[in-house]
Amino acid sequence: MSKVRTVALIGLGAMGTALAQAFIRGGFSLTVWNRTAARMDVVVKDGASGAKNAAAAVAASPLIVICTIDKSVAAALLQQADVASSLAGKTVVNLSTGSVDEARAISKFVESSGGSYIDGGIMCYPRDIGKPATSVLYSGNAAAFEEHKEALAFLGGNVRYLGSDPGTAPTIYLALYAFYFGCVASFFEGAALAERAGVTPEAFRETSKIMLEVLNEALPDATRRIKSEDYSGEQASIDVHHAGQLVVRDAYKAENMVCKVTNAYIAYLERAQKAGDGPNDIATMYRAVKSTP
């Protein structure tokens, strides 16, 4: 069990409430605060203590977890004079969404105030908080993470510490969500086209497992090629992919449907072609993505 059994949690939106309930289930003494006081009622009924303000919450525990709408709100709270003066000896774990620069700036402020800072990224919806397989990314003060990692594991069992730079976790968090929601958008586009052929979204989801298996095989090959710079196009070249995607786009045009994900993919392929990578493997599209616009 974690040596730290008290936690202060600031921010009780849908995600913050799920975090609070996970700590309560874990047997922690939990103090909560939210700008809209009524949102504290549910978790207070479940066993948390409600603080009268953010400073009182920070004073209640050596571990402060923040989950506000974004990092700018978190920064504003921490910079309040009565809060900032209470940060010495505390660890702030900021799970709010925001930029890398914001994470580093908040870290600098907390550390200059005598506290320790860890930034984090929650890789799930509120319904999955507290599950053993749920991933939460962290980076920042190594000693503070080591001290509190057992407590943080109650929020998601797959705890990923990515190093001492507080900007690493938000970078990977944003990159992973770019990947995830790109896949979600592609699925919706595909499902919409399939529905024109009488296939329901649920049936298409079941059939789409075929491509998930292909993806699981294709990504290791792509990263191997990128690492080794082996871009032989013996499987399917950029030119072959481009020709195929034009057919996909025509299918959407025939149904008078939008296909913005497909169009974005075609644009990347054409960029690779302009760079002379037409005969090479699809992995060379990575260079087109990285190149200056």
C-alpha positions as CSV (number, residue, x, y, z in Angstrom):
1,M,0.0,0.0,0.0
2,S,1.1,3.6,-0.6
3,K,2.7,5.3,2.3
4,V,0.7,8.4,1.4
5,R,-3.0,7.8,2.4
6,T,-4.3,11.3,2.1
7,V,-5.0,13.1,-1.2
8,A,-6.4,16.5,-2.2
9,L,-8.2,16.6,-5.5
10,I,-9.1,19.9,-7.3
11,G,-11.6,19.7,-10.1
12,L,-14.7,17.6,-10.2
13,G,-15.9,17.4,-13.8
14,A,-16.8,14.0,-15.1
15,M,-13.1,12.9,-15.1
16,G,-12.3,14.5,-11.7
17,T,-15.3,12.9,-10.1
18,A,-14.2,9.5,-11.4
19,L,-10.7,10.2,-10.0
20,A,-12.3,11.1,-6.6
21,Q,-14.3,7.9,-6.5
22,A,-11.2,5.8,-7.3
23,F,-9.4,7.3,-4.4
24,I,-12.4,6.8,-2.1
25,R,-12.6,3.1,-3.2
26,G,-8.9,2.8,-2.4
27,G,-9.5,3.9,1.1
28,F,-7.8,7.2,0.9
29,S,-8.6,10.2,3.1
30,L,-9.7,12.5,0.3
31,T,-10.3,16.3,0.4
32,V,-11.9,17.8,-2.7
33,W,-12.6,21.3,-4.0
34,N,-14.4,22.5,-7.1
35,R,-15.3,26.0,-8.3
36,T,-18.9,25.0,-8.5
37,A,-19.4,23.8,-4.9
38,A,-22.5,21.7,-5.7
39,R,-20.3,19.3,-7.6
40,M,-18.7,18.3,-4.4
41,D,-21.9,16.9,-3.0
42,V,-21.8,13.5,-4.6
43,V,-18.2,12.6,-3.6
44,V,-18.7,14.1,-0.1
45,K,-21.7,11.7,0.4
46,D,-19.3,8.9,-0.7
47,G,-16.8,9.8,2.0
48,A,-14.7,12.8,0.8
49,S,-14.3,16.0,2.7
50,G,-15.2,19.2,1.0
51,A,-12.7,22.2,1.3
52,K,-14.0,25.8,1.5
53,N,-11.4,26.9,-1.1
54,A,-8.4,25.7,-3.2
55,A,-5.9,26.8,-0.5
56,A,-7.7,24.7,2.1
57,A,-7.6,21.7,-0.2
58,V,-3.9,22.1,-0.8
59,A,-3.2,22.4,2.9
60,A,-5.0,19.1,3.6
61,S,-2.5,16.7,1.9
62,P,1.1,16.3,0.7
63,L,-0.3,15.0,-2.6
64,I,-2.5,17.3,-4.7
65,V,-4.1,16.0,-7.9
66,I,-5.6,18.6,-10.2
67,C,-8.0,17.8,-13.0
68,T,-9.5,21.1,-14.4
69,I,-10.8,21.9,-17.9
70,D,-7.3,22.9,-19.0
71,K,-3.8,23.7,-17.7
72,S,-4.4,27.5,-17.8
73,V,-7.1,27.1,-15.2
74,A,-4.8,24.9,-13.1
75,A,-2.0,27.5,-13.4
76,A,-4.3,30.3,-12.3
77,L,-5.4,28.3,-9.2
78,L,-1.8,27.4,-8.2
79,Q,-0.7,31.1,-8.6
80,Q,-3.3,32.4,-6.1
81,A,-1.2,33.8,-3.3
82,D,-2.8,31.6,-0.6
83,V,-2.3,28.5,-2.7
84,A,1.2,29.3,-3.8
85,S,2.3,29.9,-0.2
86,S,1.2,26.4,0.7
87,L,3.0,24.5,-2.0
88,A,6.3,24.0,-0.1
89,G,6.8,20.3,0.5
90,K,3.8,19.3,-1.6
91,T,3.6,17.3,-4.8
92,V,1.3,18.6,-7.5
93,V,0.1,16.1,-10.1
94,N,-1.6,17.9,-12.9
95,L,-3.9,15.8,-15.0
96,S,-5.4,18.7,-16.9
97,T,-5.1,18.9,-20.7
98,G,-2.8,21.5,-22.1
99,S,0.3,22.3,-24.0
100,V,3.9,21.3,-23.4
101,D,4.9,24.9,-22.7
102,E,2.2,25.2,-20.1
103,A,3.3,22.0,-18.3
104,R,6.9,23.2,-18.1
105,A,5.9,26.7,-16.9
106,I,3.6,25.3,-14.2
107,S,6.4,22.9,-13.2
108,K,8.8,25.8,-12.9
109,F,6.4,27.8,-10.7
110,V,5.6,24.9,-8.4
111,E,9.3,23.9,-8.0
112,S,10.2,27.6,-7.3
113,S,7.5,27.6,-4.6
114,G,9.2,24.7,-2.9
115,G,6.9,21.9,-4.2
116,S,7.4,19.0,-6.7
117,Y,5.6,18.8,-10.0
118,I,4.4,15.9,-12.1
119,D,2.4,16.3,-15.3
120,G,0.1,13.5,-16.5
121,G,-2.1,12.4,-19.3
122,I,-5.2,10.1,-18.7
123,M,-5.6,7.7,-21.6
124,C,-9.2,6.7,-21.1
125,Y,-12.8,7.9,-20.6
126,P,-14.1,8.4,-17.0
127,R,-15.7,5.0,-17.0
128,D,-12.3,3.3,-17.1
129,I,-10.7,5.2,-14.2
130,G,-9.4,2.8,-11.6
131,K,-9.2,-0.3,-13.7
132,P,-6.0,-2.3,-13.7
133,A,-5.4,-2.0,-17.5
134,T,-6.1,1.7,-17.7
135,S,-3.0,3.7,-18.7
136,V,-2.0,7.1,-17.2
137,L,1.1,8.8,-18.4
138,Y,3.4,10.8,-16.0
139,S,6.6,12.8,-16.3
140,G,8.3,15.3,-14.0
141,N,10.0,15.1,-10.6
142,A,11.4,11.6,-10.3
143,A,11.6,11.5,-6.5
144,A,8.1,12.7,-6.1
145,F,6.8,10.2,-8.6
146,E,8.6,7.4,-6.8
147,E,7.0,8.5,-3.5
148,H,3.5,8.7,-4.9
149,K,3.3,6.1,-7.7
150,E,1.4,3.5,-5.5
151,A,-1.3,6.1,-4.8
152,L,-1.4,7.1,-8.5
153,A,-1.9,3.4,-9.5
154,F,-5.4,3.6,-7.9
155,L,-6.3,5.9,-10.8
156,G,-5.1,3.4,-13.5
157,G,-3.1,0.3,-13.0
158,N,-0.9,0.7,-16.1
159,V,1.3,3.5,-14.7
160,R,3.7,4.9,-17.3
161,Y,6.5,7.2,-16.0
162,L,8.2,8.8,-19.0
163,G,11.1,10.7,-17.4
164,S,11.9,13.9,-15.5
165,D,10.9,16.4,-18.2
166,P,7.3,17.5,-17.3
167,G,6.7,18.2,-21.0
168,T,7.1,14.6,-22.1
169,A,3.8,13.3,-20.7
170,P,1.6,15.9,-22.4
171,T,3.5,15.5,-25.7
172,I,2.9,11.7,-25.8
173,Y,-0.6,12.2,-24.5
174,L,-1.5,14.6,-27.4
175,A,0.3,12.3,-29.9
176,L,-1.6,9.2,-28.8
177,Y,-4.9,11.0,-28.9
178,A,-4.1,12.3,-32.4
179,F,-3.6,8.7,-33.4
180,Y,-6.7,7.4,-31.6
181,F,-9.2,10.1,-32.8
182,G,-7.8,9.8,-36.3
183,C,-8.7,6.1,-36.2
184,V,-12.1,7.0,-34.7
185,A,-12.8,9.5,-37.5
186,S,-11.7,6.9,-40.1
187,F,-14.0,4.4,-38.6
188,F,-17.0,6.7,-38.8
189,E,-16.2,7.6,-42.5
190,G,-15.9,3.9,-43.3
191,A,-19.1,3.0,-41.4
192,A,-21.0,5.8,-43.2
193,L,-20.0,4.4,-46.6
194,A,-20.7,0.8,-45.6
195,E,-24.2,1.9,-44.5
196,R,-25.0,2.9,-48.1
197,A,-24.5,-0.8,-48.9
198,G,-27.0,-1.9,-46.1
199,V,-24.3,-2.7,-43.5
200,T,-25.1,-1.4,-40.1
201,P,-22.3,0.5,-38.1
202,E,-22.3,-2.5,-35.6
203,A,-21.8,-5.0,-38.4
204,F,-19.1,-2.8,-39.9
205,R,-17.4,-2.6,-36.5
206,E,-17.3,-6.4,-36.4
207,T,-15.9,-6.6,-39.9
208,S,-13.4,-3.9,-39.2
209,K,-11.5,-6.3,-37.0
210,I,-9.9,-7.5,-40.2
211,M,-8.1,-4.2,-40.6
212,L,-7.1,-4.0,-37.0
213,E,-5.2,-7.2,-37.5
214,V,-3.6,-5.8,-40.6
215,L,-2.7,-2.7,-38.7
216,N,-1.1,-4.7,-35.8
217,E,1.2,-6.3,-38.4
218,A,1.8,-3.2,-40.5
219,L,2.9,-0.8,-37.8
220,P,5.9,-2.8,-36.6
221,D,7.0,-3.2,-40.2
222,A,6.7,0.5,-40.8
223,T,8.7,1.5,-37.7
224,R,11.3,-1.1,-38.6
225,R,11.6,0.5,-42.0
226,I,11.8,4.0,-40.6
227,K,14.6,3.0,-38.2
228,S,16.6,1.1,-40.8
229,E,15.7,3.4,-43.7
230,D,14.7,0.4,-45.7
231,Y,12.0,1.8,-47.9
232,S,11.8,-0.8,-50.6
233,G,8.4,-0.7,-52.2
234,E,8.1,-4.4,-52.8
235,Q,4.8,-4.7,-50.8
236,A,2.9,-1.6,-51.9
237,S,4.5,1.7,-52.9
238,I,3.3,5.2,-52.3
239,D,2.1,5.3,-55.9
240,V,0.1,2.1,-55.5
241,H,-1.5,3.5,-52.3
242,H,-2.3,6.7,-54.0
243,A,-4.0,5.0,-56.9
244,G,-6.1,2.9,-54.5
245,Q,-7.1,6.0,-52.4
246,L,-8.4,7.8,-55.5
247,V,-10.8,4.9,-56.0
248,V,-11.9,5.2,-52.3
249,R,-12.5,8.9,-52.8
250,D,-14.5,8.2,-56.0
251,A,-16.7,5.9,-54.0
252,Y,-17.5,8.7,-51.6
253,K,-18.1,11.1,-54.4
254,A,-20.5,8.7,-56.0
255,E,-22.5,8.7,-52.8
256,N,-22.3,12.5,-52.4
257,M,-20.5,12.0,-49.1
258,V,-17.6,13.8,-47.4
259,C,-14.4,11.9,-46.8
260,K,-12.0,14.4,-45.1
261,V,-9.8,11.7,-43.5
262,T,-9.3,10.0,-46.9
263,N,-8.6,13.4,-48.5
264,A,-6.0,14.1,-45.8
265,Y,-4.4,10.7,-46.5
266,I,-4.3,11.4,-50.2
267,A,-2.7,14.8,-49.5
268,Y,0.1,13.1,-47.5
269,L,0.6,10.6,-50.3
270,E,0.9,13.3,-52.9
271,R,3.4,15.2,-50.7
272,A,5.5,12.0,-50.6
273,Q,5.2,11.7,-54.4
274,K,6.4,15.3,-54.9
275,A,9.4,14.4,-52.7
276,G,10.3,11.6,-55.0
277,D,9.1,8.8,-52.8
278,G,6.4,7.4,-55.2
279,P,8.2,4.1,-55.8
280,N,8.9,3.6,-52.1
281,D,7.1,1.9,-49.2
282,I,4.2,3.6,-47.4
283,A,6.6,4.1,-44.5
284,T,8.2,6.9,-46.4
285,M,5.0,8.9,-45.8
286,Y,6.4,9.5,-42.4
287,R,9.0,11.8,-44.0
288,A,6.2,13.8,-45.7
289,V,4.4,14.2,-42.3
290,K,7.6,15.4,-40.6
291,S,8.6,17.8,-43.4
292,T,8.1,21.6,-43.2
293,P,4.8,22.7,-44.6
